[in-house]
Amino acid sequence: MKAEEKLADPVAYLRQALAEEAFAVFCQPICALGNPLTYPIAEALIRLREEETALCPPGEFLPVLEHYGMMPELDRWVVRKVLRHMSSGAHHPCFSVNVSAQTLDDRAFPAFVARELNASGVPADRLLFEVDEPDALSPAGHRFAAAVGKLGAGIIIDGLGHGADFVEPLKMPGIRYIKVCSGLTRRLTAPAPLDEELRALLQVTAGMNIKVIAECVEDRAGLVALHRRGVGFAQGFGVYAPHPLESSMELNHA
């Protein structure tokens, strides 16, 4: 589709991109902190191929998909792509897929996930769904988490720490991990002693058997600080940069 046609009919352009596999799935490993580091989880990330090898970042096309109510279509495509990759022998035991607020509100989505899990033969406990912190507070988010939890899939709350209340989002069913926002990561890796808020967060999550992932980790020194403070997992360019899903990588994993 030419540029002028894309602007004139963005819905048709994006549906054509889905049909023609113009979207690409990248993944970014999440490491478990220890000696040695292992990589038990990878987050699926979406890109859009344009004009041969150029990749369009998500900030340029996700708002359009959201505006036209097309996020459930994209999220279905990503789930199917990830499960097919896992069934063919993925390097990571678990993959996480981000789901939008529109998808959380799609009552048919969990049934779709069940069909795709059955078709792929991938155990449901190897699939995680990332939900933004505000959506973890919504009725649709709780309904979605309960439905995929019945299948055996788990939940990651993404961006914990943007809101004022740490505890309320943790009431969402089926949470296995939380990702703390970059601001909290900086506080967790700072040389200063932990404040009461962060100590409380780590104690509460440990008591609930919820694992903590620090986002936006920029260097290996940060990994040492996080491990020393009891944070079990880390993600960021200082850990591993995103790479195409199909890339062959030799990673140790648990």
C-alpha positions as CSV (number, residue, x, y, z in Angstrom):
1,M,0.0,0.0,0.0
2,K,1.4,3.4,-1.0
3,A,2.0,6.1,1.6
4,E,-1.0,8.2,0.5
5,E,-3.3,5.1,0.6
6,K,-2.0,4.4,4.1
7,L,-3.0,7.8,5.3
8,A,-6.3,7.7,3.6
9,D,-7.3,4.3,5.1
10,P,-5.2,3.4,8.1
11,V,-7.5,0.6,9.2
12,A,-7.1,-1.2,5.8
13,Y,-3.4,-0.6,5.9
14,L,-3.0,-2.2,9.4
15,R,-5.3,-5.1,8.6
16,Q,-3.2,-5.7,5.5
17,A,-0.1,-5.6,7.6
18,L,-1.5,-8.2,9.9
19,A,-2.6,-10.4,7.0
20,E,0.7,-10.1,5.2
21,E,2.9,-10.7,8.3
22,A,4.3,-7.2,8.1
23,F,4.5,-7.0,11.8
24,A,7.5,-8.5,13.5
25,V,7.8,-9.9,17.0
26,F,11.0,-9.1,18.9
27,C,11.8,-10.4,22.4
28,Q,13.8,-9.0,25.3
29,P,15.1,-11.6,27.9
30,I,14.4,-11.1,31.6
31,C,17.2,-12.5,33.7
32,A,17.0,-14.3,37.0
33,L,19.7,-12.8,39.3
34,G,22.2,-15.3,40.6
35,N,25.4,-16.9,39.8
36,P,25.3,-17.6,36.9
37,L,22.6,-15.3,35.4
38,T,19.8,-17.3,33.8
39,Y,17.0,-16.1,31.4
40,P,13.8,-17.9,32.2
41,I,11.4,-15.3,30.6
42,A,11.4,-13.2,27.5
43,E,9.0,-10.4,26.8
44,A,7.4,-10.3,23.3
45,L,7.7,-6.8,21.7
46,I,6.0,-5.7,18.5
47,R,7.5,-3.8,15.5
48,L,6.1,-3.0,12.1
49,R,8.2,-3.5,8.9
50,E,8.0,-0.7,6.4
51,E,9.7,-0.4,3.1
52,E,11.9,-3.5,3.1
53,T,14.1,-3.6,6.2
54,A,12.9,-0.4,8.0
55,L,11.2,-1.0,11.3
56,C,8.5,1.3,12.6
57,P,8.6,1.7,16.4
58,P,5.4,0.9,18.4
59,G,4.8,4.5,19.4
60,E,4.0,5.3,15.8
61,F,1.4,2.6,15.1
62,L,-0.1,1.4,18.5
63,P,-2.0,4.7,19.1
64,V,-3.6,4.2,15.6
65,L,-4.6,0.7,16.5
66,E,-6.0,1.8,19.8
67,H,-7.9,4.7,18.2
68,Y,-9.7,2.3,15.8
69,G,-10.3,-0.4,18.4
70,M,-7.9,-2.9,16.7
71,M,-5.7,-3.9,19.7
72,P,-7.5,-7.2,20.3
73,E,-6.6,-8.2,16.7
74,L,-3.0,-7.4,17.2
75,D,-2.8,-9.1,20.6
76,R,-4.3,-12.2,19.0
77,W,-1.7,-12.2,16.3
78,V,1.1,-11.8,18.8
79,V,-0.2,-14.7,21.0
80,R,-0.5,-17.0,18.0
81,K,3.0,-16.0,16.8
82,V,4.6,-16.5,20.2
83,L,3.0,-19.9,20.9
84,R,4.1,-21.2,17.5
85,H,7.6,-20.1,18.3
86,M,7.5,-21.8,21.6
87,S,6.1,-25.0,20.2
88,S,9.0,-25.1,17.8
89,G,11.6,-25.0,20.5
90,A,12.1,-21.6,22.1
91,H,15.2,-20.8,24.0
92,H,13.2,-19.3,27.0
93,P,10.9,-21.5,29.1
94,C,8.3,-18.7,29.4
95,F,7.2,-15.8,27.3
96,S,5.2,-12.7,28.3
97,V,2.7,-10.9,26.1
98,N,1.5,-7.4,26.7
99,V,-2.3,-7.0,26.6
100,S,-4.1,-3.8,26.1
101,A,-7.1,-2.4,28.0
102,Q,-9.2,-3.2,24.9
103,T,-8.1,-6.8,25.0
104,L,-8.9,-7.1,28.7
105,D,-12.4,-6.0,27.9
106,D,-12.7,-8.6,25.1
107,R,-14.6,-11.5,26.7
108,A,-13.8,-13.8,23.8
109,F,-10.0,-13.4,24.2
110,P,-9.5,-16.1,26.9
111,A,-11.3,-18.7,24.8
112,F,-9.1,-17.7,21.9
113,V,-6.0,-18.3,24.1
114,A,-7.4,-21.7,25.2
115,R,-7.7,-22.7,21.6
116,E,-4.2,-21.5,20.7
117,L,-2.7,-23.3,23.7
118,N,-4.4,-26.5,22.7
119,A,-3.3,-26.2,19.0
120,S,0.3,-25.4,19.9
121,G,0.7,-28.0,22.7
122,V,2.5,-25.4,24.8
123,P,1.7,-25.8,28.6
124,A,-0.3,-22.8,29.8
125,D,2.0,-22.1,32.7
126,R,4.7,-21.1,30.2
127,L,2.6,-18.1,29.0
128,L,2.4,-14.8,30.9
129,F,0.3,-11.8,30.2
130,E,1.5,-8.3,31.1
131,V,-1.1,-5.9,32.3
132,D,-0.4,-2.2,33.0
133,E,-0.8,-1.1,36.6
134,P,-3.9,1.0,36.0
135,D,-5.6,-1.9,34.2
136,A,-4.9,-4.2,37.2
137,L,-7.3,-2.1,39.2
138,S,-10.2,-2.4,36.6
139,P,-13.0,-4.9,36.7
140,A,-12.1,-6.0,33.2
141,G,-8.5,-6.6,34.3
142,H,-9.7,-8.8,37.2
143,R,-12.1,-10.7,35.0
144,F,-9.4,-11.3,32.4
145,A,-6.8,-12.5,35.0
146,A,-9.3,-14.9,36.5
147,A,-10.2,-16.3,33.1
148,V,-6.6,-16.9,31.9
149,G,-5.7,-18.1,35.4
150,K,-8.2,-21.0,35.0
151,L,-6.2,-22.0,31.9
152,G,-3.0,-22.0,33.9
153,A,-1.5,-18.8,32.5
154,G,0.0,-16.2,34.8
155,I,0.0,-12.4,35.2
156,I,2.7,-9.8,35.3
157,I,1.8,-6.3,36.5
158,D,3.8,-3.8,34.5
159,G,4.9,-0.4,35.8
160,L,4.2,-0.8,39.5
161,G,5.1,2.4,41.3
162,H,3.6,4.9,38.9
163,G,0.5,5.1,41.3
164,A,0.5,6.0,44.9
165,D,-0.8,2.7,46.2
166,F,1.4,-0.4,45.9
167,V,-0.9,-2.8,47.6
168,E,-4.2,-2.4,45.7
169,P,-2.9,-3.7,42.3
170,L,-1.5,-6.8,44.0
171,K,-5.1,-7.9,44.7
172,M,-5.4,-8.9,41.0
173,P,-5.8,-12.7,40.8
174,G,-3.0,-14.9,39.4
175,I,-0.1,-12.5,39.7
176,R,3.3,-14.2,39.4
177,Y,5.5,-11.2,38.8
178,I,5.5,-7.4,39.2
179,K,7.7,-5.1,37.1
180,V,8.7,-2.0,39.1
181,C,8.9,1.2,37.1
182,S,12.2,2.9,36.2
183,G,11.9,5.3,39.1
184,L,11.8,2.5,41.6
185,T,14.6,0.7,39.9
186,R,16.8,3.7,40.3
187,R,16.0,3.8,44.1
188,L,16.6,0.0,44.4
189,T,20.1,0.4,42.8
190,A,21.1,3.6,44.6
191,P,23.8,3.3,47.2
192,A,21.5,4.9,49.9
193,P,19.7,2.6,52.3
194,L,16.3,1.3,51.3
195,D,13.4,3.5,52.5
196,E,10.4,2.1,54.3
197,E,8.3,2.1,51.2
198,L,10.6,-0.1,49.2
199,R,11.2,-2.4,52.2
200,A,7.5,-2.8,52.6
201,L,7.0,-3.6,48.9
202,L,9.7,-6.3,49.0
203,Q,8.3,-7.8,52.2
204,V,4.7,-7.8,50.9
205,T,5.6,-9.4,47.5
206,A,7.8,-12.0,49.2
207,G,4.9,-12.9,51.6
208,M,2.6,-13.3,48.6
209,N,5.1,-15.3,46.6
210,I,5.2,-12.6,43.9
211,K,8.5,-12.2,42.2
212,V,9.9,-8.7,41.5
213,I,11.4,-7.6,38.2
214,A,13.3,-4.4,38.0
215,E,12.8,-2.6,34.6
216,C,15.2,-0.3,32.8
217,V,18.4,-1.8,34.3
218,E,21.3,0.0,32.5
219,D,24.4,-1.8,33.7
220,R,25.8,-4.8,35.4
221,A,26.5,-2.9,38.6
222,G,22.7,-2.4,38.9
223,L,22.3,-6.2,38.8
224,V,24.6,-6.6,41.7
225,A,22.7,-4.0,43.8
226,L,19.4,-5.6,42.9
227,H,20.5,-9.1,43.9
228,R,21.9,-7.8,47.2
229,R,18.5,-6.3,48.0
230,G,16.5,-9.4,47.3
231,V,15.2,-8.5,43.9
232,G,15.0,-11.7,41.9
233,F,14.8,-10.5,38.3
234,A,15.9,-7.7,36.0
235,Q,15.3,-6.4,32.5
236,G,16.8,-3.7,30.4
237,F,19.5,-2.8,27.9
238,G,22.1,-3.5,30.6
239,V,20.8,-7.0,30.7
240,Y,19.9,-7.8,27.1
241,A,18.7,-5.7,24.1
242,P,15.6,-6.7,22.2
243,H,16.2,-9.1,19.3
244,P,14.1,-10.8,16.6
245,L,12.0,-13.6,18.0
246,E,13.5,-16.0,15.5
247,S,17.1,-15.2,16.4
248,S,19.2,-18.2,17.4
249,M,20.6,-17.4,20.8
250,E,22.6,-19.6,23.2
251,L,21.3,-18.6,26.6
252,N,21.4,-20.4,29.9
253,H,18.0,-20.6,31.5
254,A,16.3,-22.1,34.5
